Amino acid sequence: MIIPENLKASGLPAFFTNRNEGIEPGGLSHISGIPEEAIYMPIQRHTDLVFVLEEFCCPEVADAVVTARKGVLLGVRVADCLPILVYDRKREIVAAVHAGWRGTAKGILGKTIKVMTDRFSSGVDDILIAFGPSIRGCCYDVNGDVLSAVEAATGDGDYILWRGGKVYIDLVFANRIQALSMGLPDENLWMAGECTYCLPERFFSYRCSKTEKRQGGFIGLKDGNVNR
């Protein structure tokens, strides 16, 4: 389990799991202190849909979930894609985001931030973001169509790497650029250093082993009494 440095002081249940912890509700409940029945993970389809969870409900199709509701743990499933945790430390809003190359190309993180600023009046200076383990630029070679799509949403930057006649992209660096473009201060951003493809003994990697298993990123607002 990885606890983001910039979220430790908040006291929130905010963490990224590895292949040992996975995404089993019982284990997540034990780690977070939130009951299994209050864990919410959307139906992920590589969209740019941001779902605002107001009342606990059946999973919706979305690749980001935002809530101000206490006693709920939000999560996203990943196995190379980038899990992102977002926290407004002033207004007590949390979000979990799933950003593969498609979500990155569709600006899923920026759209999540916009929901927080527009709907909840979050200020960008108050938003903290943690980027979890994902396939990194050392291993994520892509074709020209993928590069063009991500570049159109992100612009040029250090997330593009050329080696041996191939092009590689780094989803963490691309989403960092997108967060900065929304006005977030760099000091509010934290990045895990691990590459899921490089570390198959620690993380599930679809590109490495075609596994259907997943780890995830999880965040919630604890409440003394879970009221669903």
C-alpha positions as CSV (number, residue, x, y, z in Angstrom):
1,M,0.0,0.0,0.0
2,I,1.2,3.5,-0.8
3,I,0.0,6.5,1.1
4,P,0.5,9.8,-0.7
5,E,2.8,12.2,1.2
6,N,0.7,15.2,0.4
7,L,-2.5,13.6,1.9
8,K,-1.0,12.0,5.1
9,A,-1.6,15.1,7.2
10,S,-5.3,15.2,6.2
11,G,-6.1,12.0,8.2
12,L,-8.2,10.8,5.3
13,P,-8.3,7.2,4.1
14,A,-6.3,7.9,0.9
15,F,-4.1,5.2,-0.6
16,F,-3.1,3.2,-3.6
17,T,-3.1,-0.6,-3.3
18,N,-0.7,-3.1,-4.9
19,R,-1.3,-6.7,-6.1
20,N,-1.3,-8.0,-2.5
21,E,-4.1,-5.7,-1.3
22,G,-6.0,-5.6,-4.7
23,I,-9.5,-4.2,-4.6
24,E,-11.4,-6.7,-2.4
25,P,-14.0,-4.9,-0.3
26,G,-13.1,-6.7,2.9
27,G,-9.5,-5.6,2.7
28,L,-10.4,-2.1,1.6
29,S,-12.8,-1.8,4.6
30,H,-10.0,-3.0,7.0
31,I,-7.6,-0.4,5.6
32,S,-10.0,2.5,5.4
33,G,-12.2,2.0,8.4
34,I,-15.2,2.4,6.1
35,P,-17.7,-0.5,5.8
36,E,-17.7,-2.7,2.7
37,E,-21.2,-1.5,1.7
38,A,-20.0,2.1,1.6
39,I,-17.3,1.5,-1.0
40,Y,-18.1,3.0,-4.4
41,M,-16.4,2.2,-7.6
42,P,-17.8,3.3,-10.9
43,I,-18.2,1.3,-14.1
44,Q,-15.1,2.4,-16.0
45,R,-15.2,2.7,-19.8
46,H,-12.3,5.1,-20.6
47,T,-14.7,8.0,-20.8
48,D,-14.5,11.6,-19.7
49,L,-17.6,11.2,-17.6
50,V,-17.4,12.7,-14.0
51,F,-20.1,11.4,-11.7
52,V,-21.1,13.4,-8.6
53,L,-22.1,11.0,-5.8
54,E,-24.8,12.7,-3.7
55,E,-26.8,9.7,-2.5
56,F,-25.2,6.2,-2.4
57,C,-26.4,4.3,-5.4
58,C,-25.6,1.5,-7.8
59,P,-22.4,2.0,-9.8
60,E,-22.7,4.5,-12.7
61,V,-20.6,4.5,-15.9
62,A,-17.9,7.1,-15.2
63,D,-14.2,7.4,-15.0
64,A,-14.1,9.9,-12.2
65,V,-16.3,10.2,-9.1
66,V,-16.6,13.3,-6.9
67,T,-18.3,13.5,-3.5
68,A,-18.7,15.6,-0.4
69,R,-20.5,12.7,1.3
70,K,-18.9,11.5,4.5
71,G,-18.6,7.8,5.3
72,V,-18.0,6.7,1.7
73,L,-14.8,5.4,0.1
74,L,-14.4,6.2,-3.6
75,G,-12.2,4.0,-5.8
76,V,-10.9,3.3,-9.3
77,R,-9.5,0.0,-10.6
78,V,-6.3,0.0,-12.6
79,A,-3.6,-2.3,-14.1
80,D,-1.3,0.2,-16.0
81,C,-3.7,3.1,-16.2
82,L,-3.2,6.0,-13.8
83,P,-5.2,6.2,-10.6
84,I,-5.5,9.8,-9.4
85,L,-6.8,11.0,-5.9
86,V,-8.0,14.5,-5.5
87,Y,-8.8,16.4,-2.2
88,D,-10.1,19.9,-1.6
89,R,-8.7,20.5,1.9
90,K,-10.9,23.5,2.6
91,R,-14.3,22.4,1.5
92,E,-13.8,18.7,2.2
93,I,-14.4,17.3,-1.3
94,V,-12.8,14.2,-2.6
95,A,-12.5,12.5,-6.0
96,A,-11.0,9.4,-7.6
97,V,-10.0,9.4,-11.2
98,H,-9.1,6.7,-13.7
99,A,-6.9,8.1,-16.5
100,G,-5.6,5.8,-19.2
101,W,-4.4,7.3,-22.5
102,R,-8.0,7.8,-23.6
103,G,-9.0,9.5,-20.4
104,T,-5.9,11.7,-20.5
105,A,-6.7,12.6,-24.2
106,K,-10.2,13.5,-23.1
107,G,-9.0,15.6,-20.2
108,I,-10.7,13.6,-17.5
109,L,-8.6,15.2,-14.7
110,G,-9.3,18.7,-15.8
111,K,-13.0,17.9,-16.1
112,T,-13.0,16.6,-12.6
113,I,-11.3,19.7,-11.3
114,K,-13.8,21.8,-13.2
115,V,-16.7,20.0,-11.5
116,M,-15.1,20.7,-8.1
117,T,-14.6,24.4,-8.9
118,D,-17.9,25.0,-10.6
119,R,-20.2,22.8,-8.5
120,F,-18.5,22.9,-5.1
121,S,-16.7,26.3,-5.4
122,S,-13.3,24.7,-4.8
123,G,-10.3,26.9,-5.1
124,V,-7.4,25.5,-7.1
125,D,-5.0,26.5,-4.3
126,D,-6.9,24.2,-2.0
127,I,-6.9,21.2,-4.3
128,L,-4.3,18.5,-3.6
129,I,-3.7,15.7,-6.2
130,A,-1.9,12.4,-5.8
131,F,-0.9,10.4,-8.9
132,G,-0.5,6.7,-8.2
133,P,1.5,3.9,-9.7
134,S,1.0,3.4,-13.5
135,I,2.9,2.3,-16.5
136,R,5.5,5.0,-17.0
137,G,7.5,6.6,-19.8
138,C,10.2,4.0,-19.4
139,C,7.8,1.3,-20.8
140,Y,4.7,2.8,-22.3
141,D,5.5,2.9,-26.1
142,V,2.5,4.1,-28.2
143,N,1.6,4.6,-31.8
144,G,1.2,8.0,-33.5
145,D,-2.6,8.1,-33.1
146,V,-2.3,7.8,-29.3
147,L,0.5,10.4,-29.2
148,S,-1.5,12.8,-31.3
149,A,-4.6,12.4,-29.1
150,V,-2.7,12.9,-25.8
151,E,-0.7,15.8,-27.3
152,A,-3.8,17.6,-28.5
153,A,-5.1,17.6,-24.9
154,T,-1.9,18.3,-23.2
155,G,0.5,20.2,-25.5
156,D,4.2,19.4,-25.8
157,G,6.1,18.5,-22.7
158,D,8.5,16.1,-20.9
159,Y,5.9,13.3,-20.9
160,I,6.9,12.5,-24.5
161,L,10.1,10.5,-24.9
162,W,11.7,9.2,-28.1
163,R,14.0,6.2,-27.9
164,G,15.2,3.7,-30.4
165,G,12.8,4.9,-33.1
166,K,9.8,4.5,-30.8
167,V,7.8,7.1,-28.9
168,Y,6.9,6.7,-25.2
169,I,4.5,8.7,-23.1
170,D,4.3,9.1,-19.3
171,L,0.7,9.4,-18.1
172,V,1.8,10.9,-14.8
173,F,3.7,13.7,-16.4
174,A,0.9,14.4,-18.9
175,N,-1.7,14.6,-16.2
176,R,0.6,16.8,-14.1
177,I,0.8,19.2,-17.0
178,Q,-3.0,19.2,-17.4
179,A,-3.4,19.9,-13.6
180,L,-0.9,22.8,-13.8
181,S,-2.8,24.2,-16.8
182,M,-5.9,24.4,-14.6
183,G,-4.0,26.6,-12.2
184,L,-3.0,24.2,-9.5
185,P,0.3,25.0,-7.7
186,D,3.0,22.5,-8.4
187,E,3.6,22.0,-4.6
188,N,0.0,20.6,-4.4
189,L,0.9,17.7,-6.6
190,W,2.5,14.4,-5.5
191,M,3.6,11.6,-7.8
192,A,4.4,7.9,-7.1
193,G,7.5,6.8,-8.7
194,E,6.6,3.2,-9.4
195,C,6.1,1.8,-12.9
196,T,3.5,-1.1,-12.9
197,Y,5.1,-2.7,-16.0
198,C,8.6,-2.7,-14.4
199,L,7.4,-4.2,-11.2
200,P,5.1,-7.2,-11.9
201,E,6.0,-8.7,-8.5
202,R,4.3,-5.7,-6.9
203,F,1.6,-4.5,-9.3
204,F,-0.8,-6.0,-11.8
205,S,0.1,-4.9,-15.4
206,Y,-2.2,-5.6,-18.3
207,R,0.4,-4.8,-20.8
208,C,3.0,-7.1,-19.1
209,S,0.8,-10.1,-18.5
210,K,-2.7,-9.5,-19.9
211,T,-4.1,-10.0,-16.4
212,E,-7.7,-9.2,-15.6
213,K,-6.8,-8.5,-12.0
214,R,-6.6,-4.9,-10.7
215,Q,-5.2,-2.8,-7.9
216,G,-6.6,0.7,-7.3
217,G,-6.7,4.1,-5.8
218,F,-9.0,5.0,-3.0
219,I,-10.1,8.1,-1.0
220,G,-12.9,9.0,1.3
221,L,-14.2,11.3,4.0
222,K,-14.6,9.4,7.3
223,D,-17.6,9.9,9.4
224,G,-18.4,8.7,12.9
225,N,-21.7,7.3,11.7
226,V,-22.0,6.0,8.2
227,N,-25.5,7.2,7.0
228,R,-26.4,5.8,3.7
